[in-house]
Amino acid sequence: MSESGIIKDFIQNNKKSLFLLVIIVTAGLTTTFIILELFRAKNRIILATTTSTNDSGLLDYILPEFIKNTNIEVDVLSVGTGQALEIGQRGDVDVILVHSREREDLFVNNSYGVYRTCVMYNDFIIIGPSTDPAGIMGIDNISTVMNRLKAGGISGNITFYSRGDGSGTHSKELSLWDLINFTPSHSSGWYVETGEGMGTTLTITNQDNENEGYTLVDRGTWLFTKNNLNYLIALSEAIDEILLNPYGVIPINPILHPYVKYEFVLEFIGFLVSQDGQDLINDYTVNGEKLFNASFGSCNETFSCETTEEEISFWSQYNGGYLGGTTSTLNFIYRRFDAL
């Protein structure tokens, strides 16, 4: 957009603020300073992401670099994947970063979001007490692990803590119980739903050393927090495709919600999929251990999380350039939206 266009839009969108500005200026404040402050307030996006992403410390590592390069601030809303999708559906945020592929695809198919792309992945592990009364340590077969957790719970030897919050981690845990055709119930006494994020659920599990607590956690959050969890260790790191954990980023549909900061979002995702962004994701470690693997354009080479040519082609336009949206991009979304 041209400078004159930016000024015109700014005046149209801030008539009341500019009227107040005239009054303030008469009190001795400079016009330039106030306009810059008002404009800067708009130079930001809201990102809804998972507690596992936030609790891993990754965003604190990569966002400063994005802000430095673009002067776009990012307000982070840390919730479960289910909540992030609901908030995105309402258009209350500009972009979401979540990890539940089936629900992400449904979100896009229902036109709440556009141009989902993979940016990274890690995996899930099961942690519990070092005494391991369920006997899952070192077992590679995840179905065997789940059967032993079930047996340990029914016999009263363990407690399993579920997030129970509709998050991506909660959905993954339920899919693991499905592998053994078992539906856990909180009425059993040994299966406890915390209704909390990943960090809090880990704390609760760690505090319950008397009842031998176990839980499912993404590797990133575990590596970031394990030094503060003195009763828990990683017991099952089974090598199974179902335990892999891809993260997708989705812009909110600017046609459905025209007030979202779509052009800023393109810059943000352009940063994530750029060489700089992908390198930062790969370089992020805690105590020498890697928390995430960058995966833009190569998700389906690692596990069954489809990467499309359209996805690669679209986001490669922005790869490394920190470029904003274009009229042709918006027109293409209009055409897709009208066809639904």
N, C-alpha and C positions, 0 to 999 in steps of 0.2 A: 504494500500500500504506500502511496506517495505521502510526503510530509504534509501536504495540504489536506489529503484525505484523512490522515490521522488527526489533524487539528479539528477538521469538521466533525468527525465522529466523536472526538473528545468533548466538543462543545455541546453536541446533541445529547450525549449521554450524561452530562454533568451540569445541566442548566441551573438546577437548584444550588449545587455546590459553588458554581461560578457567581451566582447572585450573592451568596454569603461571602464569597471571596472579595467582592467589591466593598462590602461593609468592613471586612477585616483589614483590607489594605488601607482604608481611611484611618485605621488605628495605628498605622505605622509599619505593618508587615509588608514585605516585598511580594509583588505578584509572581515573579518567577519562582520563588521558593515554594509558594503554596501550590502552584500548578504542578511542579515537579513532585511534590508529596502526594497530590491527588492521583497523578498518573502512575506513580510507583505502586500505589495500592492496588492497581489493576494488573500489574505486571507479575502475576502469580497464578498458580494452578493448585487445585486440591486433588490429591492422590489418595484414594481409598485402597488400602492394602491389608494383607493378613498380619495377624499378630506374630506369626512365625517369621515373616520377612522382617518386621520391625524389631522383634526380639533378638534376631541374629546380629544386629549391628550393621548390616550391609548398607542400609540407606544413609546412615551417618558417615559411611566411608565414601559413597559415590556421589551423593547429592551436592556436596560443596564444589566438586569439579564442574558439575552441570551449571550450578548457579554462577560460578566464576566465568564460564564461557558465554552465558546467555543473559545474565542479569534477570532471570526468571526465578522467583521464589517458589518453593514447593511446600505446601502445607500437607502434612501426612496425617491421615485418619486411619488408625490401626484398629481393625475389627476382624472378625472371622470372614471367610470367603462368602458365606451365605449372606451376611449383612452387607458386605461390600457390593455384591451383586444387586441387592435390594436398593441400596443407596444410589448406585449407578443407574438403575432402572428409573428412579425418580428424577434423575438429572441433578442430584444435589452435590455431585463431584464432577470433575472434568475427565478423570481417567482412573482405571482400576488395574491393580496388579495382583492376581490371584492364582490359585493352584487347584482347579477342579475342572479338568478339560471338558467333560460332558456338559457341565452347567455353563461353562464359558461359551461353548458352541451354541447352546440353546439361547443364551443371552444375545449373541450376534444374529442368530436366525430369526429372533423376534424383533430385530432392528433396534434394540436398546444400545448396542455398540457396533462399531465398524472396525474392520481391519485388525482383528486379533493377531498377535504374533508371539511366538515363543521367544523368551530372552535368556532363560537359564533353567537349570534343574539341579536337584540334589536327590536324596533318597530318605526313606523312613527307616527308623530302627526302633527296637523295643528295649526299654531300659527297666531295671528293677534292682532289688537288693543284691548285694554280693553273695549272700547265702543262697540265692536262687532256688527257693523251694519248688518252683514250677519245673525246674530242670530243663531250661531252654538254652542254656549257654552253649554256643558253638554249633547249634543246629542250623543247617543251611536250608532245610525245607520249611517254608512258611506255614504250610498246612499243619505240619507236625507241631510247630511252635504254637499255633492257635489252639490245637487240640489239648496241648499240655497246659496252656493257660486256663482253658475251660475246665479241665480236670482239677487243676489246683484251686480254682475258685469254688467249684462245687464241693470239694472236700474241705473247704474252709481254711486252706493253707495260704491263700493270697487274696489281695484286693486288686482289682483292675480299675484304674482311673481313666475314664473317658472324658474328653472335653465336652461332649454333649451339647455343642453350641451351633451345629450346622456348618461348621467350618470345613475347609478342605481336608484338614487332618482328621476331623471327625468322620467325614464321608469315607476317607481311606480306611479308617479303622473298621467301620461297618462292612466295607467290602471284604476285609480280611476275615471277619466272622462269617460272612456269606460263603467263603471258600469251604468251610466245614459245615455248612447248612445249619448254622446256629444263630439265634437271635437273642442277644443278652438282654437282661431286664434289670433295672435298678432295684426292683423288689426282691431280687435274689440276695441282696445284702453284700455280696462280694463285688458287684459291678456298680461303680459309683460315677455319676455324671457330675462334673464340677460346674459346667455352664460357664467356664472361664477360658481365657486365652491360653496360649502355650506356656508362657512364662509362669503364670499363676498355677496352672495345672502341674507343672514340674515341681513347684514349691510344695504344693499339697501332697504330692506323691512322696517327696523326700521326707516330709515331716511324719509320714505314717510308717515309720520303721517297725512299729510293733505288728502291724497287719501285713507287712511284706508287700508294699505297693509296687505295681507295674504300670507302665503307660507306653503309648506310642508317641514318638516325637520325630520331627524332621531333623536331619543331621545338622543343619545350620544352627538351629536354636540350641541343640544339645552341645555342640562344640563351644558355643559362645557362653553357655551358662554352667557347664558341668563342674567347673572348679568350685562353684558355690553349692553343689548338691552332694554333700558328703556321704549320704547313704546309698546313692544310686550309681550303677555302672551300666555300660552298654552290654546287653546280654545276647541279643539276637541281631545280627547284621546279615541276615539271609540274602543270598544273591538271587533275586527274583525280579522280573520285569514289573510285577505289580507294585513293588515297593519304590519304584522310581517316581520322582515328584517334579513334574514340569511346571514352570511358572509362565503364565501368559499375561500380556499387557493389552488392554483394550481401551481405545478412546470412546467416550460417550458420543452417541450419534448427534452431530450438530444440527441435523435437520429436525429431529424429534425435540431436541433441547437447544434452540439457537443461541442461548446465552452462555453455553459452555465455552471455555477458552481453547477452541479447537486448534488454532494455529500454534499456540504455545505448547499444546499437547503433542503436536507433530514434532516440534523441536525436542521435547522431552524424550519421546520414543526414538526419534532419530539419534539422540545421544546414546540411549541404551543399546541400540543395535549397531552403533558405529564401532570402529576398531577400538577407539578410546574406551567406550562404555563396556564393550565385551572384555577388554583387557583388565579393566578395573574389577569386574565381576570375578574373573579368573584369579586375579592377584589378591583378593581379599582372603586373609587367613587369620586364624586365632591360635596362638601358641604353635605356629608353624603348620597348622592343619587347614586345608582348603574347605570352605563351607559351601560353595556353589560352583557349578560348571556353566560357562556361557554356552548358549545353544542356538543363537539366531541363525536360521537357514539350514540347520542340521539336526533338528529335533528328531526327525524320523530315522536318522541314521543310528540313533542311540537306543530308542525304544518306540513303542507304538503311540506316538503323538504326532499326527500328520503335519508336515510342513508343505504348503502349497507353493506352486510357482508364482501365483498371484501375490501371495504374502511376501515372498522374497523380492519380487519385482517392485512392488509398491514401496516397501520400506527401504530398499536399496537406493531409492532416490535421495533419501535423507542421510544415508550412511556416512557418518563422519563430517557432514557439512553443517550440522546444527541449523538446517533450513526450516523456515516456516511453511505454512500451507500455501497453496496456489489456487487460483480461481478454477483451473481445470480439475484439480483434485476435488473441490467441493461440488463441481458440476457432475463429476462421476458418481459421487455419493448420492446426489439428487436423482440421477438416473436409476441407480440401484434401488433407492428407497421407493420411487414411483412405481417400479416394476413389481413390488411386493403386494 
